[in-house]
Amino acid sequence: MDRSLLAHLPVVLEVHRRQGFAAAANALGLSASAVSHAVQAVERALGEPLFTRTTRSVRLTASGEVFVAALGPALDEITEAVDHVGAQRGRVAGVLRLNVPRIALPIAITPMLRLLTARHPELIVEIATDEGLADIVAAGFDAGVRLGHTVAQDMVAVRLTPPLRIALVASPAYLQAHGEPATIADLARHRCIGYRFVSSGAVYDWDLKEHGKPVSVAVPGPVRVTDSLYAKELALLGEGIAYLFEPLVHDELRAGTLRQVLPRAGVEEPGLFLYFPQRAGQQAKLRALIEVAREVEAASRPGATAARAPVRTPR
């Protein structure tokens, strides 16, 4: 093989992961023409086209699928070898790509980010917010963050937060105008800010507790969102009752800009977890993130010591 092609192989992989030449160029800090040249050079050497290009999409050909399937793990092994040598010298560097939902940013990501970047100044952390359930391996992410029950069983998971309780909240102005629900059944007469799942497209029925038993409630309302932080913003504006994790509204409840309704109806979710493939945990940059994640999670527990939280797969 012509060794000059080696520098072009990560470009091919990035075009696949980003599903486009311009997006790959932006991610790699190259010009679009340089990315196109790199792909064409590899295609000429192989004698086969790797991508089918249209004005709207870039997709792998059959030959491209076979090539990328072998290329991805090979480049990952090279990256791990480089990271390992750097880690032996106490150096953590490179780009750490994370896929996270927006709700995780204030609850878990920001505290970790501040520690991680201060401790490892040569590391670049790239965060992509995503409300769906992305395939982090296929999309080229090092790790993702999700609620415990949505993490695939073949992934390693590290707890980031304690279990999270749900709070139903509304502004004082809304409650003054519409009254306060006394029972879960009363929600049928209120303006509730609903949710639609990005991945499945299904409308979410609120999971609540009634007399200690779980119930699923289809709520009415004029607005549905895919973003919890936007639901909070709408609630603050008096648009209705929002279904949110308590940590997201802690400050607003203390300040009185939001009020909790039906406090006994809130269920408890497993909490947020960092997750990644088993072999990825050997990378120095991911080990550094895990170390920080354990410290932040341990510090968030009531009365917790500095003991490290265990790595586990959530059930």
N, C-alpha and C positions, 0 to 999 in steps of 0.2 A: 504493500500500500504506500502511496505517496505521502510521506510524513507531513508535507505542507497542508494536507487536508485536515490534520488533527485539530488545528485551530478553528476550523469551520464546523466541526461536529456539534459543539454546544449551541451554535447559532441555529442549526437545523432543529435541535431539540426545543429551543425557545420558540421558534416559529410554530411548532406543533402545539406547545403548551399555551401559547398566547392566541393561537388561531388566527394569526395574521402577521404580515411582514412589518407593518408600521408599529404595531404593539411590541413586537420582538425588538425592533430597533430602539424604541424608547426604553425598554427594560435593560438592554445591553449597553446603552449609551453609544450606539452606532448610527450611521446614516442608513436610510432605507435602501439606498443603492448598495451599500456595503453588505447588508443582510442578503439582498437579492444575489449579489455576486457570490457570497459564501455558499448559498444553497445551490446555485447553478454549478459551482465548481464540484460539489459533492455529487450532484446528479450526473455530470459529465464523466466523473471517475467511475461511477457505478453503472453508467449506461442505461439508467432507468429514471423516470421522473418520480420524485418523492411526494409532490403535492399537486393537487388539482386546484387551479386558481380560477375564481370567477370575480366579478366586480363586488360581490357581497360576502364571499367566504373563501377560506383556504382550508382544504381538507387533505388528509393523507391518501395517497393511492394505496393499492394493495401492497405494492413493493415497499412503499413508505411505512406502512404499518409494521411489516416484518422488520425493517431496518430500525425503526424507532424503538420497537419492543426490546431489541438487543442493545441498542445504544444507551437508553436511559439507565439501566442497571450498571453498565460498564462505566459511564461517566460518574455515577454516584460512588462507585468503588474508588475511582481516582480521587474524587473530592474528599472522601473519608480518609484516604491515605495522607493527603496533604494536610487535612485538619488534624490528624493524629500527630504528625510531626510538629505542627505548630503548637498543639496542646502540650507536647512534651517540654516545650520551652516556656509554657505558661501563657501562650499567645492565643487569643480567640479573635478571629477576624472573618471577613467575608460578609455575605448577605444572608440574613435569616428571614425567610418568608413565612408569614403567618396568615391564616385564613380564619377570621373571627366574626361573630355577629356583633352588631353595634352595641347591644346591651352589655357585652363583655368589656367594652372600652373603659367606662368609668369604674366598673365593679372590680375588674381583675387586671386588665392590660396596662393601664396607666401606672399603678404602683410597681408592677414588674418592670416596665419600660424604664422608669427612672433609675432603678437599681442597676439594671442590665447595662444601660448605656454609660453610666458613671463608672461601672466596674470594668467594662471592656470597650474602651474608646475606639478601637479599630473595627468593631462590629457595626454593621448597618442592619437595622431591623426594618423590614418592609411589611406593613400591615394592610391587608385587603379586607374590607368589611363585606360580609356576605351573609344574607339572611337565609339562603338555601342550604342544602346539604351537599357541598362540593366534594368531589373525589380529590382529596388533597394530593395524592400520589400522581394521578394523571395530570393535574393542573400545575405540578411542580412546586408545591408548598412543602416546607420542612415540617410544619405542624399545623394543627387547627385547634379551635376552641369551640366546644359545644356543651349543651346540657348533657348530664350523664347518661340519660336513657336514649339519647340519639347517637352515641358513640358506638361504632361497629365493634363487635366482640374480638375481631382479629387485631385491633389496635391496642397499644399500650396507653394507659390513661393516668394522668397525675391530677389529683384534686387541686383546684385553684381557689374555690370558695367553700364555706360551709353550705349545708342545704339552704335553699332560698325559699322564703315564704311569700305567698301571693298577697297583695293588698288591693282592695277595690277602693279607688280614690276619686274624689270630685272636688271642684272648687267651692268655696263658701257661696259664691254668687249662684252657681248652678243649683246647689241644695236649697238656697233661699227661694229660687224661682220654681223649682220642681218638687221640693220636698225630699226627705231622706227615706230610702227603702228600709222597711222594717224586717222583711223576709226576702229570701231568694226569689219567691214568686213575684214580689213587687218589681223586680228588674224588668219584667215584661212591659211595664208602663213607663220605663225610663229610656233616655237616650244613652245607649251604651256604645263605646268606641270599640268596634270589632276588629278581628284579625283575619287575614288570609295567609295561609302558608305559601311561601315562594316556591318551594320544591314541588308540592303536590297540587297547589291551586285550591285546596279545600278551605272552606271557612271553618275557623276554630270555634268549637263550643267550649265555653268556659268551664274548667274543672274546678268545682267548689265542694264544700262540705256542708251537709245539712243534718243536724242531730248526730254529728260524728260520723256520718256515712258519706262516701263520695257520690257526687251527682255531676252530670254533664248538662250544661244549660246553653241552649241556643238563644242568644240575646239579640234584641232588636236595636236598631240605631241607624242614624243617617250616614255614618262614616265607617269605613273599614280601612285598615292600614296593614303594612307588612313590617313596620318599624316601631318597637316599643317606645323609643325615645320621642318619636313624633306623637304617639298616643299620649304621652305625658304632657307634651306641649299643648295638645288640644284640650286636655283636662284642665290645665292651668288657665286656658282661655275661656273656660266655662262651657265647652262643647258637649260635655257628657261625663259618664263614669268610665274610668279606665281600669284595666286589669294589668297590674304591674308587679314586678318584684320589689319587695320592701326596700332594699338598699338603693334602688333608683329614686325613691321618693322620701328617703329619710330626712333630708334637709327641708323639703317642702312641708312635710308633716310637722316638723318642729317649729317651722316659721309660721304655720297656719295658712299658707297659701293653697294647700290641699288638705282635705279631711278624709279620714278613712271611714268607709261605711261597711256594714256587715262584717265586722272584724273576725267573728268566729267562722266565717265561711271560707277564709283563705286556706288553701292547701299548701303543702310544702313540697317543693321540687328537689331533686337530688343535688343540684348545684352545678357549677361550671367546671369542666375538666379540660386540661390540655391533653391532646392526643396525637399520636404519631406511630408510624410502622416500627416494629421491633428493632430492625437493623439500623434505623435512622438514629436511635438513641446513642449510638457510638460516636456521632459527630460532636466535635468539641463545642461548636456553637449551640447545639441543642442541649448538651449536658450543662452548659452555662445557664441556659434558660430554665432548665429543670431545677437547678440549684436555687435560683432566684424565686421560682414559683413556689417551691417548698417553704422558703423563708417567709414569703408574703402570706401564704395560706396559714402557716403556723401562727404568725403574728395576728391574724384576723380572728382566731378562735378565742372565745371568752376565757380569760384566765390561762391562756396557753403559755407554754414555755417555748424556748427556741428549738425544741426537738423537731426533727424533720418528719414531714408527713410521708407515709409509705406510697410507693408507686403501686397502682392496682388497676385492674380493669373493672369499671362499674357494671353492676348487674341491673 
